[in-house]
Amino acid sequence: MPEFSTARFYDELADDYHLIYPDWETSLRRQGAALDALVGRAGAAVLDCSCGIGTQAIGLALRGHRMVGTDLSVRAAARARREAARRGVALPTAGADMRRLPFPGGRFDAVVCADNSLPHLLTEPDVRAALGEMRRVLRPGGRLLVSTRPYDELLRERPVSTPPQVHESADGTGRTVSFQLWQWHADGEHYDLEHFQLRPGEGQWEVRVRRATYWALGRERLAGFAAGAGFTDIAWLMPEETGFFQPLLVARAAALD
């Protein structure tokens, strides 16, 4: 099975990640508001264990939560910290693998793993390890929020591409076009993704291509992994219910033995 480096993918994308969005500022505030309604308490201590450049973490910090961000990409996490500071909120960040979180048990009121990050883990032991670590760093009763692509539908349709997204520069001088091509593996569950960004250059488009591999985890299967990791009250909430752009698995941490 071909496998590309997830850390390299996001290290290379870190400076340009905001260009995926038509308006990143609006998106981070909208996503923060949607997740805030699910965290369960005001001013919560929240870990975003796949913070990227801070889209969800900054949005939640702007809603008053005490955020910490980690990411496999050190460059992305560093940018998240800088972007938060520019908006007047604190976001301590560090490079870390979600399968080995560098925190004591029971430290957080909520853990967020959003924007289809968990499916970068390609095997059942890796997914179970990550969910186990999220459970470990949560206090009993703490909230888990995990979002993925709508894989139940995508596994039926097996798309080979995504629609283009267009980002207009603030000064109106250029556009960036982002889209993806997908190659499904023979097992029908994993796929290789090629992420294309077309940016205006000197008389022609500059093309950047980055590659990653994902596991298309269906909702029932991921819920089963969460239950096995010690989560209860597990439910899936759809975008029309939450205002968040992806399906969200929500759960509570059971007390550890």
C-alpha positions, 0 to 999 in steps of 0.5 A: 500500500503506498503511503505518503508522509503526513508530516511532510504533506502539512509542512509543505502546505502550512504557508498556503493552507488558508488558500484552501478556503474562499475566506479563511477568517470567516471559516475559522470563526464559523467553525469555532462557533459550531464547536463551541456549542458542543464543548459543553462548558464555558472557558473549557480547557481544550486540546486540539490534537490536530490543530494544523494552522489553527482553524478550529483552535483559534475559533474556539479561543476566540469564544473564550476557551483555554486552548492547546494545540498539537500537530504532527506538522511542527511548521503548521503548529507554529503558524497556528500559534502566530495566527492566534497571537495576531488575533489577540488570543493565546494558543500554545502549540507543539509538534506531537503525534496524536498516538503519543500525546505529551500531557498528563492524564485527565488534563482537558475538558474536551479534545478536538480532532477535526477536519478529517485528521484521524483518517490519516491513520491507516490501520486499526491499531493506530486509530485505537491508539490515538483514541486511547490517548484522547481518552487518557488526557480527558477528565471523566465526562470530558467531551470528544469531538472528531470530524471526518468526511462523510465516508459512508456516502463516499464509500458508495460513490467512490469519487475520483476528484473534488470540486475546485475551491477558489480563494480571491486575494484580499487585494483582488490581484489574483486567485488560487484554485485548489482541488484534489484527485483521489486514487482508491486502493484495491481494498476499497477503503484507503485512497491516495490523495493528490492536492493541487494548488494553482497560483498566479505566476508570471504569465502562467499558473504555478502548480503545486502538488502534495500527496497523502493517504487516507483511510475512509472510515465509516461512521459505525466503525469509527464509533465502535473504535471510540467505544473500545477506547472508553467513550460513552454517549457516542453519537454522530451529528450531521452538518445540518444539525451543528453548522459544522462543515463535516459530520461530527462524532461526539462522545464522553469519556468514561471513568478510567479503571 
